[in-house]
Amino acid sequence: MTNPQDNTGGRTELATLGGGCFWCVEAVFERLPGVKTVVSGYAGGAKDNPTYEEVCTGTTGHAEVVQIEFDPQVISFARVLEVFWMAHDPTTLNRQGADSGTQYRSVIFTHDEAQRVAAEQSKAAAAAHFPQPIVTVIQPLPKFFPAEKYHQDFFRLNPNQSYCRAVIGPKVEKLSAKLATP
């Protein structure tokens, strides 16, 4: 939830993104300067206060997402979106690696019209970097529901768990190398 690397102050903004398993997306964004908090949760469905078990059935309409609180003086929404495109495969419908189902869809939930415009522009620019069409949906955020406590900071608190070692760790390492190169 909290980025121990960040100690910025001032006004913050929110971004709500889904790019597969929220543990993976959370682990990526927690490491970025300017990111204050990352909360795993659910959005886009019809059920209020869904549980993880309900979302996993694929019947709630919710996606696993993260809500990122960031300082726009340190990291822009455009940069948050650049990292989002690098952090997952936006060309696979309802799937990221072995995780499949509508809850793993690629989605940008916008908080206002400016974010919608920026997301559409970012998606168009990102399309040049992928051999297949991007299937990411951009839509207004209806409501965000934080996931259960045991899902928060999952990678940081469970680095030796098998999914963390096999999937999240290599993803974070690969992305860290990409972000470090100018």
C-alpha positions as CSV (number, residue, x, y, z in Angstrom):
1,M,0.0,0.0,0.0
2,T,2.6,2.5,1.0
3,N,5.7,3.2,-1.1
4,P,8.6,3.2,1.3
5,Q,10.8,4.8,-1.4
6,D,8.6,7.9,-1.6
7,N,8.7,10.9,0.7
8,T,7.2,13.6,-1.5
9,G,4.6,16.1,-0.3
10,G,1.8,18.2,-1.8
11,R,-1.2,17.5,-4.0
12,T,-1.8,14.0,-5.2
13,E,-3.8,12.4,-8.0
14,L,-5.3,8.9,-8.5
15,A,-4.9,6.4,-11.3
16,T,-6.8,3.1,-11.4
17,L,-5.4,0.4,-13.7
18,G,-5.9,-3.2,-14.4
19,G,-3.2,-5.3,-16.1
20,G,-3.7,-8.8,-14.9
21,C,-3.1,-10.0,-11.3
22,F,-3.2,-7.0,-9.0
23,W,-0.2,-8.4,-7.0
24,C,2.0,-7.9,-10.2
25,V,0.7,-4.5,-11.0
26,E,1.0,-3.4,-7.4
27,A,4.6,-4.6,-7.1
28,V,5.6,-2.6,-10.2
29,F,4.0,0.7,-9.2
30,E,5.1,0.6,-5.5
31,R,8.7,1.1,-6.7
32,L,8.2,4.3,-8.6
33,P,9.3,7.7,-7.3
34,G,6.3,9.9,-6.8
35,V,4.0,7.1,-6.0
36,K,2.6,7.5,-2.5
37,T,0.3,4.5,-2.2
38,V,-0.8,1.5,-4.3
39,V,-4.0,-0.3,-3.2
40,S,-5.1,-3.6,-4.8
41,G,-8.8,-3.8,-5.4
42,Y,-11.7,-4.4,-7.7
43,A,-13.5,-2.2,-10.2
44,G,-15.8,-2.3,-13.2
45,G,-18.4,-4.7,-12.0
46,A,-22.0,-4.6,-10.7
47,K,-21.5,-6.0,-7.2
48,D,-20.8,-3.7,-4.3
49,N,-18.0,-4.8,-1.9
50,P,-17.1,-8.0,-3.8
51,T,-14.8,-10.6,-2.3
52,Y,-11.8,-12.1,-4.0
53,E,-13.6,-15.4,-4.3
54,E,-16.6,-13.7,-6.0
55,V,-14.4,-11.8,-8.4
56,C,-12.5,-15.0,-9.3
57,T,-15.8,-16.6,-10.5
58,G,-15.9,-14.1,-13.3
59,T,-19.5,-13.4,-12.6
60,T,-19.2,-10.0,-10.9
61,G,-17.9,-8.1,-13.9
62,H,-15.0,-6.7,-11.7
63,A,-11.4,-6.6,-12.8
64,E,-8.5,-6.9,-10.4
65,V,-7.0,-3.4,-10.4
66,V,-4.7,-1.1,-8.4
67,Q,-5.5,2.4,-7.3
68,I,-2.3,4.5,-7.4
69,E,-2.0,7.7,-5.5
70,F,0.8,9.7,-7.0
71,D,2.4,13.2,-6.8
72,P,2.0,14.8,-10.3
73,Q,5.0,17.1,-9.5
74,V,7.2,14.0,-9.4
75,I,5.5,11.5,-11.8
76,S,3.0,12.5,-14.4
77,F,-0.1,10.6,-15.3
78,A,1.4,10.2,-18.8
79,R,4.5,8.5,-17.2
80,V,2.2,6.3,-15.0
81,L,0.6,5.1,-18.3
82,E,4.0,4.5,-20.0
83,V,4.9,2.2,-17.2
84,F,1.5,0.5,-17.4
85,W,2.0,-0.4,-21.1
86,M,5.5,-1.8,-20.2
87,A,4.2,-3.8,-17.2
88,H,1.8,-6.1,-19.0
89,D,0.7,-7.3,-22.4
90,P,-2.2,-5.1,-23.4
91,T,-2.8,-7.2,-26.6
92,T,-4.2,-10.3,-24.8
93,L,-7.9,-10.3,-24.1
94,N,-8.8,-11.3,-20.5
95,R,-5.4,-12.9,-19.9
96,Q,-1.9,-12.2,-18.5
97,G,0.4,-15.2,-18.7
98,A,-1.3,-18.2,-17.0
99,D,-4.0,-15.9,-15.4
100,S,-7.1,-15.9,-17.5
101,G,-10.6,-14.6,-17.1
102,T,-12.4,-11.2,-17.3
103,Q,-11.0,-10.2,-13.9
104,Y,-7.5,-10.1,-15.5
105,R,-8.5,-7.8,-18.4
106,S,-6.4,-4.8,-19.4
107,V,-8.3,-1.6,-18.4
108,I,-7.7,2.0,-17.5
109,F,-10.4,3.5,-15.3
110,T,-10.3,7.2,-15.7
111,H,-11.1,9.7,-12.9
112,D,-11.9,12.7,-15.2
113,E,-12.0,13.9,-18.8
114,A,-8.4,14.9,-18.8
115,Q,-7.4,11.4,-17.8
116,R,-9.6,9.9,-20.5
117,V,-8.0,12.1,-23.2
118,A,-4.5,11.3,-21.9
119,A,-5.2,7.6,-21.8
120,E,-6.5,7.6,-25.4
121,Q,-3.4,9.5,-26.5
122,S,-1.2,7.1,-24.6
123,K,-2.9,4.1,-26.0
124,A,-2.5,5.4,-29.6
125,A,1.2,6.0,-29.0
126,A,1.8,2.6,-27.3
127,A,0.2,0.8,-30.2
128,A,3.3,1.4,-32.3
129,H,5.3,-0.8,-29.9
130,F,3.1,-3.9,-30.1
131,P,2.7,-6.3,-33.0
132,Q,-1.0,-7.0,-32.2
133,P,-3.8,-4.5,-31.6
134,I,-4.2,-3.2,-28.0
135,V,-7.4,-4.5,-26.4
136,T,-7.2,-2.3,-23.3
137,V,-10.5,-0.7,-22.4
138,I,-10.6,2.9,-21.3
139,Q,-13.7,3.8,-19.3
140,P,-14.8,6.1,-16.4
141,L,-14.2,4.6,-12.9
142,P,-17.6,3.6,-11.5
143,K,-16.4,2.7,-8.1
144,F,-13.3,1.2,-6.5
145,F,-13.4,-1.5,-3.8
146,P,-10.2,-2.2,-1.9
147,A,-9.3,-5.9,-1.8
148,E,-8.9,-7.8,1.4
149,K,-6.0,-6.9,3.6
150,Y,-4.1,-10.1,2.8
151,H,-3.8,-8.9,-0.9
152,Q,-2.2,-5.6,0.0
153,D,1.6,-5.3,-0.4
154,F,1.6,-9.0,-1.4
155,F,4.9,-9.2,-3.1
156,R,6.7,-7.1,-0.6
157,L,5.4,-9.2,2.3
158,N,5.6,-12.6,0.6
159,P,8.7,-12.5,-1.7
160,N,9.4,-16.2,-1.3
161,Q,5.8,-17.3,-2.1
162,S,5.9,-19.5,-5.3
163,Y,3.9,-17.1,-7.5
164,C,6.0,-14.2,-6.3
165,R,9.3,-16.0,-7.1
166,A,8.1,-17.4,-10.5
167,V,6.0,-14.5,-11.9
168,I,6.3,-11.2,-10.0
169,G,10.0,-11.2,-9.2
170,P,11.1,-11.7,-12.8
171,K,8.6,-9.2,-14.0
172,V,9.7,-6.5,-11.5
173,E,13.4,-7.2,-12.4
174,K,12.8,-7.0,-16.1
175,L,10.8,-3.8,-15.8
176,S,13.3,-2.2,-13.4
177,A,16.0,-2.8,-16.0
178,K,13.9,-1.1,-18.7
179,L,13.1,1.8,-16.5
180,A,16.8,2.3,-15.6
181,T,17.9,2.5,-19.2
182,P,17.5,6.0,-20.7
